[in-house]
Amino acid sequence: MIGGRIKRAQEFIGDEPFMLTYGDGVADIDIQEVLAFHQEHDKLMTMTSAQPEGRFGTLNINENDQVTTFEEKPKGDGSWINAGYFVCQPEVLDYIDDVVFEQEPLRKLAQDGEIFTYKHKGFWVPIDTLRDKTKLNEMCESGNTPWIIWDK
């Protein structure tokens, strides 16, 4: 359980804000910007959000079944999703036990009004499937690595 693993780090975290990530994705997130955003809102958590790329082309269809517009792989459905990068105050640990982090703890923090989101509009790709891994490997081989911002 991710919650349990986070909770076990509590003795090392102490009374300072801390950052965490799932580590299963890559992004060009400016951590200093996220931290500054977190410090501005005075809540317990900042969750970075992203809009995933759609997997398929989308159609707008009129009442006669005529395609009026087509867009190849637009940004998802416009929803923002959990991108897996967080800045937390130590009090977040009070919400966590040996549970699924994305279930009770995040739901309760949201219910209590303690989560703000930093909307990341840059590069973000999860590595959840073989397709994701293959895509990122191909990008590396071609030298197209927008997430490597420390080398630029």
C-alpha positions in Angstrom: 0.0 0.0 0.0 1.4 3.4 -1.0 -0.1 5.0 2.0 1.8 2.6 4.3 5.1 3.3 2.6 4.6 7.0 2.9 3.7 6.7 6.5 6.8 4.7 7.3 8.9 7.7 6.1 7.3 10.0 8.7 10.3 9.8 11.1 12.6 11.1 8.4 10.2 13.8 7.3 9.9 15.6 10.6 8.1 19.0 10.6 9.2 20.1 7.2 7.1 20.1 4.0 8.0 17.2 1.8 7.6 16.1 -1.9 6.7 12.8 -3.2 6.1 11.1 -6.5 5.0 7.7 -7.7 8.1 7.5 -10.0 6.3 5.9 -12.9 6.2 8.8 -15.3 8.3 11.6 -16.7 7.6 15.3 -17.0 9.2 18.7 -17.5 7.6 20.0 -14.3 9.4 23.0 -12.8 9.6 21.9 -9.1 10.5 25.4 -7.9 7.2 26.7 -9.5 5.2 23.9 -7.8 6.8 24.7 -4.5 6.1 28.4 -4.8 2.5 27.7 -5.7 2.2 25.4 -2.7 3.6 28.1 -0.4 1.0 30.6 -1.7 -2.2 28.7 -0.9 -1.6 27.6 2.7 -3.2 24.2 2.4 -1.8 20.8 3.3 -1.2 19.5 -0.2 -0.5 20.5 -3.8 -1.2 17.8 -6.3 0.3 18.4 -9.8 -2.3 17.7 -12.5 -2.0 17.1 -16.2 -4.1 16.5 -19.2 -3.2 13.3 -20.9 -2.9 13.0 -24.6 -5.9 11.3 -26.2 -5.2 7.9 -27.7 -7.5 8.3 -30.7 -8.7 10.9 -33.1 -12.0 12.6 -32.2 -15.0 13.4 -34.4 -17.7 16.0 -34.1 -20.7 14.6 -35.9 -23.9 16.5 -36.8 -27.5 15.2 -36.6 -27.2 13.7 -40.1 -24.1 11.7 -39.1 -21.8 13.9 -41.2 -18.3 14.5 -39.7 -18.0 18.2 -39.2 -14.5 18.3 -37.6 -11.7 15.8 -36.9 -8.8 16.2 -34.5 -6.0 13.7 -34.2 -5.2 12.7 -30.6 -6.4 15.8 -28.8 -5.6 16.4 -25.1 -8.0 13.8 -23.6 -11.5 14.9 -22.8 -10.4 18.2 -21.2 -10.3 16.7 -17.7 -7.3 17.2 -15.4 -5.8 14.1 -13.8 -3.5 13.3 -10.9 0.0 13.6 -12.5 1.7 11.9 -9.5 3.8 14.8 -8.1 3.0 16.2 -4.7 4.1 18.8 -2.2 2.8 18.1 1.3 2.8 19.6 4.7 3.7 17.1 7.4 0.0 17.1 8.6 -0.9 15.1 5.5 0.6 12.1 7.3 -2.3 12.4 9.8 -4.6 11.3 6.9 -2.5 8.3 6.0 -2.4 4.8 7.4 -1.5 1.5 5.7 -4.1 2.2 2.9 -4.3 3.0 -0.7 -3.1 6.6 -0.9 -5.4 7.5 -3.7 -8.5 6.3 -1.9 -9.3 7.5 1.7 -6.4 9.9 2.3 -6.8 11.9 -1.0 -10.6 11.8 -0.8 -10.6 13.0 2.8 -8.0 15.8 2.1 -10.2 16.9 -0.9 -13.3 16.8 1.3 -11.6 18.9 3.9 -10.6 21.5 1.3 -6.9 20.8 1.8 -5.7 20.0 -1.8 -4.9 22.6 -4.4 -3.6 21.6 -7.8 -0.8 22.9 -9.9 -1.9 22.6 -13.5 1.1 21.4 -15.5 0.6 22.3 -19.1 4.0 21.0 -20.4 5.3 17.5 -21.2 3.9 14.6 -19.1 3.8 10.9 -19.9 2.9 8.1 -17.5 4.7 4.8 -17.9 1.8 2.5 -17.2 1.8 0.3 -20.3 4.2 -1.3 -22.7 3.0 1.2 -25.3 4.1 4.1 -22.9 7.5 2.5 -22.4 8.0 1.9 -26.1 7.0 5.5 -26.9 9.5 7.0 -24.4 12.2 4.6 -25.6 11.7 5.8 -29.1 11.8 9.4 -28.0 15.1 8.7 -26.2 16.6 7.0 -29.3 15.6 10.0 -31.5 17.0 12.6 -29.0 13.5 14.0 -28.4 13.6 14.2 -24.6 11.6 17.2 -23.4 11.6 15.9 -19.8 15.4 16.2 -19.5 15.4 19.9 -18.4 18.4 19.7 -16.2 20.7 19.2 -19.2 19.5 22.2 -21.2 
